[in-house]
Amino acid sequence: MRRVIGLTVLVAAVALAVVIGQRMSTDAMAVAVGVVFGVAASIPTSLLVVAATRGRRDEAIICGATNCDRRRLRRRSMW
């Protein structure tokens, strides 16, 4: 039953994409594809920025304004 529903949703999405694709101009299609790929490219970039800054933020919270002992500093991983 789950496969039937998934297949139905997939076929409906493809049919909708074909109908919309036929009605759009070439320039409008290029803009839509550019937006989709731009958003898709921003997701891993955002995750990398969050992962890179998370360690610094944790270090600043643990150490505060004083010098801290690096051996006692526990770094948490995002994953």
C-alpha positions as CSV (number, residue, x, y, z in Angstrom):
1,M,0.0,0.0,0.0
2,R,2.8,2.4,0.9
3,R,4.5,1.7,-2.5
4,V,1.3,2.5,-4.4
5,I,0.9,5.8,-2.6
6,G,4.6,6.7,-3.2
7,L,4.3,5.8,-6.8
8,T,1.1,7.8,-7.2
9,V,2.7,10.9,-5.6
10,L,5.8,10.5,-7.9
11,V,3.7,10.2,-11.0
12,A,1.6,13.2,-10.0
13,A,4.7,15.3,-9.3
14,V,6.2,14.4,-12.7
15,A,3.0,15.1,-14.5
16,L,2.7,18.5,-12.8
17,A,6.3,19.3,-13.6
18,V,5.7,18.5,-17.3
19,V,2.6,20.6,-17.5
20,I,4.3,23.6,-15.7
21,G,7.4,23.1,-17.9
22,Q,5.4,23.3,-21.1
23,R,3.7,26.5,-20.1
24,M,6.8,28.3,-18.9
25,S,9.1,30.3,-21.2
26,T,12.7,29.4,-21.5
27,D,13.8,32.4,-19.4
28,A,11.4,31.6,-16.6
29,M,12.5,28.0,-16.6
30,A,16.1,29.1,-16.3
31,V,15.3,31.3,-13.4
32,A,13.4,28.5,-11.6
33,V,16.2,26.0,-12.1
34,G,18.7,28.6,-10.9
35,V,16.7,29.2,-7.7
36,V,16.4,25.4,-7.0
37,F,20.2,24.8,-7.5
38,G,21.1,27.9,-5.5
39,V,19.0,26.8,-2.6
40,A,20.4,23.3,-2.9
41,A,24.0,24.6,-2.9
42,S,23.3,26.8,0.2
43,I,22.3,23.9,2.4
44,P,25.7,22.2,2.7
45,T,27.5,25.5,2.9
46,S,25.3,26.5,5.8
47,L,26.0,23.3,7.6
48,L,29.7,23.8,7.1
49,V,29.5,27.3,8.5
50,V,27.5,26.1,11.5
51,A,30.0,23.2,12.1
52,A,33.0,25.5,11.9
53,T,31.6,28.2,14.2
54,R,30.1,25.8,16.8
55,G,33.5,24.8,18.2
56,R,34.5,28.4,18.6
57,R,31.2,29.3,20.3
58,D,31.5,26.3,22.8
59,E,35.1,27.3,23.5
60,A,34.1,30.9,24.2
61,I,31.3,29.8,26.5
62,I,33.5,27.3,28.5
63,C,36.6,29.6,28.7
64,G,34.9,32.9,29.2
65,A,37.2,35.9,29.3
66,T,40.1,34.1,31.0
67,N,42.7,31.8,29.6
68,C,41.5,28.2,29.8
69,D,43.4,25.0,30.0
70,R,43.1,23.3,26.6
71,R,43.3,19.8,28.2
72,R,40.1,20.4,30.1
73,L,38.2,21.8,27.2
74,R,35.7,19.3,25.8
75,R,34.9,19.9,22.2
76,R,31.5,18.7,21.2
77,S,30.9,17.4,17.7
78,M,27.8,18.3,15.7
79,W,27.5,14.7,14.4
